[in-house]
Amino acid sequence: MNVYTTRFIALLSAMAMAGIGCVHSRQPETRAHVISEDAHGVGIALGTGGAGDRDCQAEHEECFRECWKKSRPPYPHKHDEWYYKRCTSDCSKAYNECVDAQEEAEGVRKLEFSRIDQAIEWIRNNKAKVALGTVVIVAGAAFVITTGGSGALILAPLAF
């Protein structure tokens, strides 16, 4: 083997290692975190307030019926697959806006945090606004709010 062949093999090996990436993948969280020594007060504020009398699903169904009943869809379309997709798209946007308005009126918040200490602190301060079984995302890992055997409120890793 000459010098050039050795260099070529070394270069190919380096490129292969770089392409494979880091072999130290992040291990899933296995530790449960205690939020509170007791679960008293969890979820007591749920179901209060509300977003009025809007029924987003009923509004969505009515939107689609009204859209589909139009006697003259835009030219050159008839009541075809394109028009079905358009009604579905338009009414889905309205449905999502309705759901977003309800969540805003009810004070619903996605529970996503970049660090575990942020999640624990927020849950401690807002126990009344969460329910047991709520999924919390921390740095991309899923956790669930639950109670320990002793009745403590804990944030446990969610295993799939």
C-alpha positions in Angstrom: 0.0 0.0 0.0 1.3 3.4 -0.9 0.9 6.7 1.0 -1.9 7.9 -1.2 -4.0 4.7 -0.7 -3.5 5.0 3.1 -4.6 8.7 3.1 -7.6 7.8 0.9 -8.7 5.1 3.3 -8.2 7.4 6.3 -10.2 10.1 4.5 -13.1 7.7 3.7 -13.1 6.4 7.3 -13.3 10.0 8.6 -16.1 10.8 6.2 -18.0 7.7 7.2 -17.7 8.5 10.9 -18.9 12.0 10.4 -21.9 10.8 8.4 -22.9 8.4 11.1 -23.1 11.1 13.6 -22.8 10.9 17.4 -23.4 7.4 18.7 -24.2 8.9 22.2 -27.9 9.3 21.7 -29.8 11.0 24.5 -31.3 8.5 26.9 -35.0 8.9 27.9 -35.6 10.5 31.3 -36.1 7.8 33.9 -36.5 9.9 37.0 -39.8 11.2 38.4 -39.8 14.7 39.9 -41.8 15.6 43.0 -43.9 18.7 42.4 -45.6 18.8 45.8 -45.8 16.5 48.9 -49.6 16.3 48.4 -51.9 16.5 45.4 -54.5 18.6 47.2 -55.9 21.4 45.0 -55.1 19.8 41.6 -57.6 20.6 39.0 -60.0 22.6 41.2 -60.1 25.5 38.7 -60.9 23.2 35.7 -64.4 23.7 34.3 -64.7 27.3 35.5 -64.9 30.3 33.2 -65.6 28.9 29.8 -65.9 30.2 26.3 -69.6 30.9 26.2 -72.0 28.8 24.3 -70.0 28.0 21.2 -70.0 24.5 19.9 -67.1 24.3 17.5 -68.0 20.9 16.1 -71.6 22.0 15.4 -70.3 25.2 13.8 -67.9 23.2 11.6 -70.7 20.8 10.4 -73.0 23.8 9.6 -70.1 25.6 7.8 -69.6 22.5 5.6 -73.3 22.1 4.9 -73.6 25.8 3.9 -70.5 25.6 1.7 -71.6 22.5 -0.1 -75.2 23.8 -0.6 -74.0 26.8 -2.6 -75.8 26.4 -5.9 -72.9 27.9 -7.9 -69.4 27.0 -6.9 -66.6 29.1 -8.4 -66.2 28.6 -12.2 -65.2 26.1 -13.6 -65.8 23.8 -10.7 -69.0 21.9 -9.9 -69.6 20.0 -6.8 -66.5 17.9 -7.4 -63.5 16.7 -5.5 -61.8 20.2 -5.7 -64.8 21.9 -4.2 -65.1 19.3 -1.5 -61.5 19.9 -0.5 -62.1 23.7 -0.6 -65.1 23.4 1.7 -63.1 21.1 4.0 -60.2 23.5 4.1 -62.3 26.7 4.6 -64.4 25.1 7.4 -61.3 23.6 9.1 -59.8 27.0 9.4 -63.0 28.3 11.0 -63.0 25.3 13.3 -59.4 25.9 14.4 -60.1 29.5 15.1 -63.1 28.5 17.2 -61.1 26.1 19.2 -58.3 28.6 19.6 -60.8 31.2 20.9 -62.2 28.7 23.4 -58.8 27.8 24.7 -57.9 31.5 25.0 -61.1 32.2 26.9 -60.5 29.2 29.2 -56.9 30.1 29.8 -55.6 26.8 28.3 -51.8 26.8 27.9 -49.6 24.2 26.1 -47.4 22.8 28.8 -44.0 22.9 27.0 -40.8 23.9 28.8 -37.1 23.9 28.0 -36.0 22.9 31.5 -37.5 20.6 34.1 -37.2 23.3 36.9 -39.3 25.6 34.8 -42.0 22.9 34.5 -42.0 22.1 38.2 -42.2 25.7 39.2 -45.1 26.5 36.8 -47.1 23.4 37.9 -46.5 24.2 41.6 -47.9 27.7 41.1 -50.8 26.5 38.9 -51.9 23.2 40.4 -55.6 24.2 40.2 -55.3 24.6 36.4 -54.0 21.2 35.6 -55.5 17.7 35.8 -53.9 14.4 36.7 -52.8 12.8 33.5 -51.8 16.0 31.9 -48.9 15.6 29.5 -46.0 18.0 29.9 -43.2 18.4 27.4 -39.8 19.2 28.8 -36.9 19.7 26.3 -38.7 17.3 23.9 -39.3 14.6 26.5 -42.9 13.7 27.5 -43.9 13.6 31.2 -47.2 13.1 32.9 -48.6 14.7 36.0 -49.7 11.9 38.4 -49.7 11.0 42.1 -47.2 8.8 43.8 -48.1 6.0 46.2 -47.9 8.3 49.1 -50.2 10.9 47.5 -47.4 13.2 46.4 -47.9 15.1 43.1 -45.2 14.0 40.7 -44.0 14.6 37.2 -43.2 11.2 35.8 -41.6 10.3 32.5 -44.2 9.1 30.0 -43.2 5.7 28.4 -44.6 4.7 25.1 
